[in-house]
Amino acid sequence: MNAEIISIGDELLIGQRLNTNAPFIASEMAAAGIGVGRIIVCSDQETSIEDQLAESLERSDIVLVTGGLGPTRDDRTKQAVGSLLSRNLVFDEGVYAQTVERYRNYRREPAPYLRENAMILEGARVIRNETGLAPGMIIRCDEAYPDRWLVLMPGVPREMEEMIRNGVIPFFSEISGGVIVHAHIRTTGTGETVLSELIRPIEDVLPEGTSLAYLPHTAGVALRVSTSGSDRETVEEQNRAIADAIREKVGEFIYANEDITLEESVGKMLADRGLTIACAESCTGGLVASRLTDVSGSSRYFLQGFVVYSNASKEKALGVRSSTLVAHGAVSEEVAGEMAEGCLAATGADITVSSTGIAGPLGGLETKPVGTVCLGVAFRGENGMVECRTETVHVRGDRLRNKIRFSEAALRMVWKTLRDLPV
């Protein structure tokens, strides 16, 4: 089967919003063995949508559409599909009941537009929206386009992503009669170039039906091994063999063998060992603490965070010595170490992480350019004595990107420390 993606929205055409939906859909469909031949951006005009749908359905088995399903006047996707396929919109009691219940859970009175939201094209298979209001639809278009399928989804990324994973991929995998198995390998501390060099001999002999995708993420690169075929046992065996061979080559960079973030992996390591963590941050402004507490259940291991931006606050809150600040400067491994140790003493945590750096665009020096961050991790060793590790990392980017990369480096340092500690 082959597919096209149509992203609807004038905001995409004028550059007001970045189209992140299409790359996600293309990657997920490719992993399911369905190639995407075109990605198209279309305006909100109903006639434009209808014309584009007709053109795409002429040449593609599946046309995946995002956007234009809401209740406002510029949401015209359902109307365009109805006109193209000569289908009416019908009220779906189940969709309406779901959205009304969600409103009541938030102690809000159901809005009048919820009935419009529950209007579904005749014959459509509803894809439940578990995080939003507008339902998705899978439509077989045999009356006008034999053996063609339309998939309608909201443009909100988190709503669309859930529908793709839990509704669209399982549906088309089932009707195709095939079996698809994925192995996820999450890495940190290196880039695609290094990984590809290490893995090249394996890629050169991938069996038919198996593909390898490099997927950059905030902490590094995710590797996804996808294998498709007709016999589940054979597919699983081939997928496992390739994934194991890759793990053997790049094992030092792997932080997880499942599709999770670095902060989730760190949190799992802390929770499994019954350890607690606290943060002492300067240049990251609380971002490390924020990422750690983005994980559900983080209250089991996260104790406290300090944001100590000024030298005075570093001294007062964490006991950093003024002599250290004068001798080495705020951006130094010496200060990062004292911050981590001071945080350990102040909080009683089992492990602490600190960050002090220059996010830019101002403040850089020849010896400490913009993008420099000094990190510290302190913990109590087996003998109860405080141990501290420090390192300096250099990144390149604007201020916000540098802060994100600083936080990645800090989390990576915690992960490496936990990995090295005896269980």
N, C-alpha and C positions, 0 to 999 in steps of 0.2 A: 504494500500500500504506500501511496505517496501523499504528501500533505502540503498545504499552503497556510500561512498565517496572515490574518488581516487585523491590524491594530487600528481601531477607530478613535478619532479624537482630533479636533483642530489644534489642541494644545501640543500634540506631538508634531504636527506639521510646522508650527511656528517656533518650535524649539523651546516652548515654555516648560515642557516636561520631557524627561529622557524615557525612551521606550525600553524599559527593562523586561517587560513581559515577553516579547518575542524571543530573545535569546534563551530565556528560561524554558519556554515551550519547545523551542527547537531542540534543545539539549535533552529534555525529557522524552520527546518523541523519537529522537535518534536512538536513545538508549532502549527504547521499546521496539526498535527495528523498523521504524517508520521514518523515511527520509523527508525532509522539508525542502521543497524546491524553490519557494519564493517567500519573502517576507514583505508585506505591503502595508503602507500607512494610508489610511483613507479619512476623508473629512467627515464631519457630522451630518452632512446633507443626506437626506433620505434617498434621493435619486443617485447620488454618488455611491452610497452603500449598496443599493440594489444592483447598479451596473457592475460594481466590483465583485459582488457575490456571484453574479451570473458568469462573469469571465473566469473566475477561479474555479467554479464548479464544473465548467466545461473541460478542464484539464487535470483536476486533482481529485483523488478518492475522498480525501478529508479536507475540509476547510475549517480552520479554527479561528474564531472571531473573539476579540476582547474589546469591551467598551460598549457604551450606548444602551445599557440595560436598565438604567436608573429611572427615576420618576420625573426628571426635569424635561423641559421642552426640547433640549438638544440630544436627548437619548432616543434615537429613532431606529435602533437596530431591529427590534421585534417587528416594527411596522414595515421595514424594508423587506425582511424575510417573508412576512405574511403576504406582501404584494407580489414578491417574486414567485412564491410557491402556491399562491391563491389559497392561503390558509387563514382561518380566523383565529383571533385570540380568545381563549376560553378561561374562565375563572377556575383556579385550582385551590380547593378548600384546604388541602394539606399544606401547601405553601403559605397560605394566609394564616392558618392556625399556628404554624411555626414562628412566623414573624410577630404575630400578636403575643405569643407566649414570651418571646424574647423581650418585647417592650414591657410586659408586665413584670418580668424578672428585674428590670431596672426601675420599676415603679413609675412607669410613664404610661400615659394614655395612648392607645394606638392612634397613629396619624391617619388621616383620610386617604393619603396616597398609598397606603399599604394594600388596598384592594387593587389598585392599578399595578402594583408590584407583583401581585399574585396572578396576573394575566399571562397565560402560557399558550404558545402556539399549538394548534391542534396536532395530536399525534406525537408530540415531543416527549422524550424521556427526560424527566427532571433530574438535575444534579443538585443535591442539597447544598445550600450555603451555610456552613457551620459557624462562620465568623462574621457574616454580613447579612444583608437583606435580599438582594437580587439573586434569584435562583439561576443556575445554568441550565442549558438544554442540549440534548443530543437529538438531532433530527435526521431521519432518513428521507432523502429527496427523490424517491423513485418516480413520482408522478411527472416530474420535469427533467430530472437528472438521474437516470437509473444507476444504482450501485454507488451513489454519492452520499456523503454525510456532511452535515453542518454541525459544528459545535459552537454554542454561544456561551460566553463567560463574561463576568464583570471585569472591568479594567483595573480594579483595586488589586495590587499584586498578591497580597496574602490570601485574598479570597480566591483568586484565579489559581494560585499555586496549589492550594488544597484540593480544588476541583480536578486539576490535572492529575495529581498523584492518587487521589482516592476515588475519582469517578471516571475520568477520560481514559487513562492508561489501562486500568483493569477492564473496562468495557471493550476497547479495541483489541487488547491482548486475547480476550476470550473469543471474540468473533473471528479472529485470525487463525485460531486453532494452534497457536504456537506457545512455547514456554520461554520466558525471559527471566534470567537470574542476574542480579547485580552484586558485586562486592565493592565495598567502600573502604578506601585507605586514605586517611587524613594525615597530611604531613605538615611540618613547620620547620623553619630555620633554613630553608633553601628554596630555590626557584625552579621553574619549569626546565630551564636549560640543563641544570645539573641532573635533575631527575631523568630527563629524556636520555641523557648520555648513559646513565646507569642502567636504564631499562631497555635501551635500543636493541640489544640482542634478543630480548624476549618479544619486543614488538615485531621484529623481523620474522618471527615464526608463529604469530598468532594463528590459531586454528580458524577455519571458516565459521562464521557466526559469532566470533568474539571480537569485541572492539575495546579500546582503551581511550578514555577521555581525561584530559588534564583540565581541572576546574579550579582556577585561582579563587581563594577566599581570604578573609581578613588576616588569618594567621599564617598562610602559606599556600599550599596547593593540595587539592583533593584529587585523588585518582579513583576513577570508577571503571571497573572491569565489568562489561556487559556481555552476556552470552545468550544467544537465542537458538532455538531448535525445536524439534517435535517431541523428543523423549526427555522427560524431566531428569531422570537419573544421569543420563549422558551429559546434559547441559550443566547440571550442578557439579559433576566431576570435572568437566573441562574448565568451568569458571573457577573452581577451587584451586586447580593446579596452576593456572596462570596467576591468580591472586597470591598464592603462596610463593611462587617464584619471584614476584615483584617485591613482596615483603622481605624476602631474603636479601635482595639487592639494596633496598633503601631503608632497612629496619631502623637505622639510627635516627631517621627523621620522622618516624611514624609516632603520632601521639594517640591515634585511635583507629580501630578497625571497624568503625561504624560512622554513620553520617551525623557527627556532632561537632560543635564548636570547641575551640581550645578551652574556653572558660567552663564549658560543660565537662570536658575531660578532667581539668584541674579540680573542679568541684567534686567529681566522682572519686578521684583519688583521695581527696581530703576526707570525704564522707566515709569511704570504705575503711580508712585507717583511723577514723575517729579524731582527726586533727582539726585545729581551728586556724584561721588566717586573719590578718589585719593589714591595712595598707597605709603607707606614708607617702603622699604624692605632692609634688611641686608642679612640674611642667604638664603633667597629665590632668591636673585639675579635678581629680576624683573619677576619671574615666576607668581606671583599673577596678576600683570598687564598684562602679556602675556595671561593668561587664560581669564581674563575679556575681553580683546580685540580680542580674538579668535571668539567672538560672533558677527555676523553681526549686524550692527546698534549700536554698542557700543559707537560710537562717540556721541550719544545722552546723555550719562551719565558719560563716563569716561573722566576725565580731564587731569590727569598728574600722573607720577610715579617718585619716587626718589629711586635710589639704593645707599644706604649709608653704605658701607661695613666697613669702618674704623671708629674709634671713632671720629677722627677729622672731618670727613664728617658728622657724626651725629650732631656734635655741630654746624658746619658752616651752613649746609643746613637746619636743622630742629630746631636748638636752644636747643638741648639736653644739659643740664647743666653738666659741667665737674665734679661737686661735686656729681651728681647722678651716673655718670659712675664710679667714684672712690669708692663711698660708696657701690654700689650694683653690679657693673660689667655690661658690655655691654649686657649680656644675663640675663635680669631681667625684671620683670613686670613693675618696675619703669621706666626703659629706654623705654620699648615698649610703655608705656603710654605717655611719653614725645615725642616720635617719632610721634605717632598718632596725638597728640595735635598740635605739630609743623607743621605737614603736613596740618592740618585743617587751621591753620593760614596762611600758605604760599600759599595755593591754593584756598581758599574760597569754597572748596567742602562742600557738606552737610554731608558727612560721609567719614571717612578715616580709613584705616586698616594698621597696622604695623606688622613687623615680625623681631625678632632677636633671633638667636639660634646657635646650634652647630650641623652642618650636618655630621661632621666626615670625615675620621676616626680618625683624630687627634683633640686635643683641649678639650676633655672631662675631667671633674673633678668629684670627688666623689659626690659632692653636685649638680653638673650640668653635668650629663653624656651625651655622644653623643646621639643625638636624642631628645634633649631638645629644645623646641622653646617657646618663650614668645611672646604673641600676644597682640595687643591693637586695640581697635576700639573707635574712637572719633566722636562725633556728637553734634549738637546743639539741646537742649531740647526745649520743648514747650515755655519756658520763655526766650529762646534765649541764655541761659547759656550753656557753653561747658560741656558736660558729657563724661566720658571716662570709658570704661570697659577693663579689662585686664584678661588674663588667661595664664596658663602654660600647655603645652601639651608634653607628652613624646611618642615617636614612636621608632620603631626598624627597622633597615635596613641599606643598604649601603648609601653612600653619595647622589647619585642621587635619590634613592627611598625616603630617608629622606626629600629631598627638595620638592619632589612631595607631600608627606604627610603633610609637613609644609604648603604648599600652600592650600591643602584641608582644613586643620584646620583653616586657615585664612579666606577662603571663607565661611566655615561653621559658623564662628563667625559673619561674616557680615550678613549672612542669618538669624541667630538667632536674631541678633539685629534688623534687619528690620522687622522680624516677630513680635517682641515685641513692636515696636513703633506704636503709634496710626496712623491710616490711615488718 
